[in-house]
Structures are given as C-alpha cells and as structure tokens.
Amino acid sequence: MRAVVLSSGGIDSTTAMAIAKSDSYEIYSLSFNYGQRHKIELEMAKKIAAFFGAVKHIIIDIDLRKFGGSALTADIAVPKDRHIEEMGSGIPVTYVPARNTIFLSFALAWAEVINADTIFIGVNALDYSGYPDCRPEYIRAFEEMANLATKAGAEGKIQFKIKTPLINMTKAEIIKKGSELDVDYSLTWSCYDPQPTMLPFSSELQTPNSKLIQCGRCDSCLLRKKGFKEAGIKDPTRYKE
C-alpha cells in the first residue's frame, strides 16, 4: 500500500507519518516551500522523511507571499504570549488562505500518478479549532471532490481516502501516540517566528536556516510546550524564551 503524507516537519504531520508507517504504508512524503517565514521546517521535513524510510520526499515551491494575507506569508506580526482561550477564539492571523486545499490538491495529483489511494494529513480540530480547513466536514468534502475530479476516481480505478488520524486528539494525546511509535520529536519544528541563536547545531544541519531557534512564545510553541507538559514527556526543543 502506498500513501502520500503531507509533512510540515511539525509534531502533527510527523505523528501522522508514524501512524501511516505503523499501518504498513509505503511513505511518499510531500512538503511545500510556500514563502513561509519558518522555512526551517523544510530541513526537518527532509530529515523526518529519511527517519521513516520514505520512498521519496518532494518539496514543491509555491510562492504564497505573492498573495500574503497571513502572518506566515506577509509582513504581519505573529501573535505572542496568548492564552489558550484566546487561541480557540476566531480564526487566527496565522491562517494561510486556502493552504490545506492547495496542499491536498498537490497530494491528490501525486497520489493519482503513483496509484496511491490514501493521503494522510495531520489536521487537528481541537488545537487551532479556528482553522476552517482543519474541520472534519472540510476533509469529507475534499475527499468527495477528489473522487469526482480525477481520472482514476471517475473510472473507478481508485477510491481516494483522506486520512486524518489526529483530528480529534489533543496535543498531549498526539505526543503520547507518537512516543508509543518511537517518534523522535527532536527532529520536529513548530515555531512560526524563528529567532536567531548562537547555540551550536549538529554538523548535518549547518545551513543558514540552522542558525534559528524556536521562539517559545507564538501560539504553536505554546501549544507544543503545553502538549509535552500534559503528556508527561520531556520536550526536546530549544526555545529562545
């Protein structure tokens, strides 16, 4: 069995990849260089694909900075030091317009080419419940569209499935699940606003992006910290704050 796994280099997508691996899928890892300010995540995604023995890892270049509209792709400040209650209220400025639709469309195209009937995406409806493209009803709608819009689906050769194994899990539950599957979370990146650091990095990561460290204050960092604390598992992450 083959599966395309969307990989951002973060906790959720990495845990989803671990689940796909444990379910005996051949992994085809797909990441995107979309103009995000935290491009360092792509270094991690590459290492994570190798960690899980992916058959192939592809990075697609899409410049969403041409559109902007998000703190991740425009000169808009990334929110810092917010309470958990604030994070669950409304759609945050870190939402990237139509990002999951764009990513899933590329994943669908690749899946059709390699005759894979499954796409894994690490969306979560509990953390960041304000993201409209992380909701179960969105995933169901995209899956239906996938089978209508492809040659393989229209001819009945493939029944595409979008798997979201983490969608109803808390961050702590996700981390516990990944730990059970021997995920090395030191390979993952969560931070939306990387900060410069003088701390030494291992030689295999000596690139310009490697001079960055996770801020510890953005929503994603705070949820990461909270998840490890509630899971009772040591957070291997180095933070600026």
C-alpha positions as a Python dict, from the first residue, in 0.01 Angstrom:
ca = {
    (1, 'M'): (0, 0, 0),
    (2, 'R'): (117, 350, -84),
    (3, 'A'): (27, 677, 86),
    (4, 'V'): (112, 1039, 24),
    (5, 'V'): (181, 1202, 359),
    (6, 'L'): (177, 1580, 388),
    (7, 'S'): (474, 1679, 601),
    (8, 'S'): (539, 2020, 754),
    (9, 'G'): (815, 1894, 981),
    (10, 'G'): (594, 1955, 1284),
    (11, 'I'): (455, 1736, 1561),
    (12, 'D'): (121, 1661, 1397),
    (13, 'S'): (234, 1573, 1045),
    (14, 'T'): (524, 1369, 1184),
    (15, 'T'): (292, 1170, 1411),
    (16, 'A'): (56, 1115, 1118),
    (17, 'M'): (351, 981, 919),
    (18, 'A'): (440, 748, 1206),
    (19, 'I'): (84, 615, 1206),
    (20, 'A'): (94, 562, 830),
    (21, 'K'): (421, 374, 870),
    (22, 'S'): (279, 159, 1151),
    (23, 'D'): (-15, 75, 924),
    (24, 'S'): (235, -65, 671),
    (25, 'Y'): (203, 207, 409),
    (26, 'E'): (491, 296, 179),
    (27, 'I'): (553, 662, 253),
    (28, 'Y'): (566, 931, -15),
    (29, 'S'): (638, 1249, 177),
    (30, 'L'): (525, 1586, 41),
    (31, 'S'): (628, 1929, 173),
    (32, 'F'): (591, 2285, 49),
    (33, 'N'): (818, 2584, 29),
    (34, 'Y'): (537, 2836, 10),
    (35, 'G'): (713, 3151, 127),
    (36, 'Q'): (659, 3078, 496),
    (37, 'R'): (872, 3272, 741),
    (38, 'H'): (955, 2944, 918),
    (39, 'K'): (1117, 2779, 615),
    (40, 'I'): (1346, 2590, 854),
    (41, 'E'): (1061, 2339, 888),
    (42, 'L'): (1164, 2203, 548),
    (43, 'E'): (1503, 2095, 685),
    (44, 'M'): (1317, 1898, 948),
    (45, 'A'): (1071, 1751, 700),
    (46, 'K'): (1361, 1617, 494),
    (47, 'K'): (1519, 1451, 798),
    (48, 'I'): (1182, 1313, 910),
    (49, 'A'): (1122, 1155, 570),
    (50, 'A'): (1460, 983, 598),
    (51, 'F'): (1383, 878, 957),
    (52, 'F'): (1071, 694, 842),
    (53, 'G'): (1234, 549, 532),
    (54, 'A'): (1011, 733, 288),
    (55, 'V'): (1029, 604, -67),
    (56, 'K'): (1051, 963, -184),
    (57, 'H'): (1031, 1315, -40),
    (58, 'I'): (932, 1603, -264),
    (59, 'I'): (935, 1974, -180),
    (60, 'I'): (706, 2184, -400),
    (61, 'D'): (779, 2555, -449),
    (62, 'I'): (473, 2782, -433),
    (63, 'D'): (517, 3150, -352),
    (64, 'L'): (211, 3235, -143),
    (65, 'R'): (381, 3559, -41),
    (66, 'K'): (252, 3688, -374),
    (67, 'F'): (-92, 3682, -210),
    (68, 'G'): (5, 3747, 152),
    (69, 'G'): (-291, 3768, 388),
    (70, 'S'): (-125, 3574, 670),
    (71, 'A'): (132, 3635, 941),
    (72, 'L'): (322, 3343, 790),
    (73, 'T'): (342, 3484, 438),
    (74, 'A'): (331, 3863, 483),
    (75, 'D'): (480, 4134, 700),
    (76, 'I'): (222, 4081, 973),
    (77, 'A'): (332, 4022, 1330),
    (78, 'V'): (299, 3668, 1463),
    (79, 'P'): (87, 3677, 1783),
    (80, 'K'): (286, 3612, 2101),
    (81, 'D'): (209, 3516, 2462),
    (82, 'R'): (-160, 3446, 2402),
    (83, 'H'): (-368, 3246, 2647),
    (84, 'I'): (-503, 2910, 2531),
    (85, 'E'): (-856, 3051, 2547),
    (86, 'E'): (-759, 3327, 2303),
    (87, 'M'): (-617, 3075, 2057),
    (88, 'G'): (-951, 2896, 2029),
    (89, 'S'): (-1145, 3215, 1961),
    (90, 'G'): (-1191, 3311, 1596),
    (91, 'I'): (-964, 3244, 1300),
    (92, 'P'): (-605, 3345, 1387),
    (93, 'V'): (-390, 3571, 1169),
    (94, 'T'): (-155, 3274, 1116),
    (95, 'Y'): (-423, 3114, 896),
    (96, 'V'): (-288, 3093, 540),
    (97, 'P'): (-572, 3137, 288),
    (98, 'A'): (-674, 2802, 134),
    (99, 'R'): (-344, 2640, 238),
    (100, 'N'): (-475, 2290, 307),
    (101, 'T'): (-680, 2296, -13),
    (102, 'I'): (-369, 2384, -210),
    (103, 'F'): (-159, 2120, -33),
    (104, 'L'): (-419, 1846, -63),
    (105, 'S'): (-464, 1921, -433),
    (106, 'F'): (-94, 1860, -497),
    (107, 'A'): (-106, 1547, -279),
    (108, 'L'): (-404, 1422, -480),
    (109, 'A'): (-221, 1477, -810),
    (110, 'W'): (81, 1282, -687),
    (111, 'A'): (-137, 1006, -541),
    (112, 'E'): (-310, 959, -875),
    (113, 'V'): (23, 935, -1058),
    (114, 'I'): (172, 674, -822),
    (115, 'N'): (-157, 481, -781),
    (116, 'A'): (-185, 558, -411),
    (117, 'D'): (-539, 557, -276),
    (118, 'T'): (-460, 725, 57),
    (119, 'I'): (-347, 1071, 165),
    (120, 'F'): (-252, 1138, 527),
    (121, 'I'): (-279, 1488, 670),
    (122, 'G'): (-214, 1578, 1034),
    (123, 'V'): (-500, 1824, 1079),
    (124, 'N'): (-643, 1868, 1425),
    (125, 'A'): (-983, 2015, 1518),
    (126, 'L'): (-909, 2061, 1889),
    (127, 'D'): (-593, 2273, 1877),
    (128, 'Y'): (-648, 2566, 1639),
    (129, 'S'): (-1019, 2494, 1606),
    (130, 'G'): (-1047, 2830, 1431),
    (131, 'Y'): (-883, 2698, 1113),
    (132, 'P'): (-1169, 2623, 872),
    (133, 'D'): (-958, 2381, 666),
    (134, 'C'): (-895, 2156, 967),
    (135, 'R'): (-1260, 2064, 1024),
    (136, 'P'): (-1393, 1710, 963),
    (137, 'E'): (-1661, 1842, 727),
    (138, 'Y'): (-1393, 2006, 513),
    (139, 'I'): (-1197, 1681, 488),
    (140, 'R'): (-1511, 1489, 391),
    (141, 'A'): (-1591, 1746, 123),
    (142, 'F'): (-1239, 1733, -22),
    (143, 'E'): (-1244, 1352, -27),
    (144, 'E'): (-1571, 1358, -221),
    (145, 'M'): (-1427, 1612, -463),
    (146, 'A'): (-1110, 1404, -506),
    (147, 'N'): (-1312, 1110, -635),
    (148, 'L'): (-1512, 1333, -868),
    (149, 'A'): (-1224, 1537, -1008),
    (150, 'T'): (-970, 1269, -1102),
    (151, 'K'): (-949, 1027, -1391),
    (152, 'A'): (-873, 741, -1153),
    (153, 'G'): (-1174, 828, -939),
    (154, 'A'): (-1413, 882, -1231),
    (155, 'E'): (-1313, 549, -1389),
    (156, 'G'): (-1349, 370, -1057),
    (157, 'K'): (-985, 260, -1054),
    (158, 'I'): (-909, 427, -721),
    (159, 'Q'): (-1131, 527, -432),
    (160, 'F'): (-931, 806, -271),
    (161, 'K'): (-930, 836, 108),
    (162, 'I'): (-809, 1134, 313),
    (163, 'K'): (-695, 1000, 649),
    (164, 'T'): (-685, 1234, 949),
    (165, 'P'): (-584, 1012, 1243),
    (166, 'L'): (-523, 1308, 1476),
    (167, 'I'): (-831, 1515, 1408),
    (168, 'N'): (-998, 1453, 1746),
    (169, 'M'): (-684, 1427, 1959),
    (170, 'T'): (-534, 1682, 2198),
    (171, 'K'): (-171, 1780, 2152),
    (172, 'A'): (-80, 1571, 2457),
    (173, 'E'): (-258, 1267, 2310),
    (174, 'I'): (-78, 1319, 1980),
    (175, 'I'): (261, 1333, 2153),
    (176, 'K'): (183, 1022, 2357),
    (177, 'K'): (78, 835, 2042),
    (178, 'G'): (392, 940, 1860),
    (179, 'S'): (609, 840, 2154),
    (180, 'E'): (449, 496, 2150),
    (181, 'L'): (556, 474, 1785),
    (182, 'D'): (913, 586, 1869),
    (183, 'V'): (889, 927, 1701),
    (184, 'D'): (1198, 1138, 1761),
    (185, 'Y'): (1037, 1475, 1834),
    (186, 'S'): (1375, 1646, 1847),
    (187, 'L'): (1356, 1633, 1465),
    (188, 'T'): (1037, 1838, 1457),
    (189, 'W'): (979, 2213, 1427),
    (190, 'S'): (671, 2403, 1547),
    (191, 'C'): (765, 2771, 1575),
    (192, 'Y'): (602, 3030, 1347),
    (193, 'D'): (857, 3301, 1424),
    (194, 'P'): (1212, 3156, 1425),
    (195, 'Q'): (1467, 3354, 1624),
    (196, 'P'): (1845, 3385, 1576),
    (197, 'T'): (2067, 3191, 1813),
    (198, 'M'): (2436, 3138, 1879),
    (199, 'L'): (2379, 2787, 2009),
    (200, 'P'): (2569, 2518, 1814),
    (201, 'F'): (2379, 2284, 1587),
    (202, 'S'): (2485, 1941, 1465),
    (203, 'S'): (2702, 1949, 1152),
    (204, 'E'): (2442, 1792, 923),
    (205, 'L'): (2214, 2090, 979),
    (206, 'Q'): (2468, 2364, 912),
    (207, 'T'): (2267, 2580, 672),
    (208, 'P'): (2152, 2943, 702),
    (209, 'N'): (1821, 2824, 849),
    (210, 'S'): (2009, 2623, 1111),
    (211, 'K'): (2108, 2944, 1288),
    (212, 'L'): (1748, 2977, 1405),
    (213, 'I'): (1575, 2859, 1720),
    (214, 'Q'): (1210, 2825, 1823),
    (215, 'C'): (1076, 3139, 1990),
    (216, 'G'): (877, 2974, 2270),
    (217, 'R'): (608, 3245, 2261),
    (218, 'C'): (397, 3204, 1945),
    (219, 'D'): (74, 3002, 1956),
    (220, 'S'): (241, 2699, 1802),
    (221, 'C'): (530, 2700, 2050),
    (222, 'L'): (295, 2747, 2346),
    (223, 'L'): (75, 2457, 2234),
    (224, 'R'): (385, 2244, 2186),
    (225, 'K'): (505, 2321, 2540),
    (226, 'K'): (158, 2255, 2683),
    (227, 'G'): (131, 1925, 2494),
    (228, 'F'): (460, 1787, 2624),
    (229, 'K'): (382, 1902, 2979),
    (230, 'E'): (37, 1740, 2980),
    (231, 'A'): (175, 1423, 2820),
    (232, 'G'): (437, 1400, 3096),
    (233, 'I'): (711, 1368, 2833),
    (234, 'K'): (1028, 1575, 2821),
    (235, 'D'): (1021, 1841, 2550),
    (236, 'P'): (1345, 1806, 2347),
    (237, 'T'): (1302, 2154, 2200),
    (238, 'R'): (1537, 2451, 2246),
    (239, 'Y'): (1348, 2780, 2282),
    (240, 'K'): (1465, 3138, 2263),
    (241, 'E'): (1236, 3234, 2554),
}
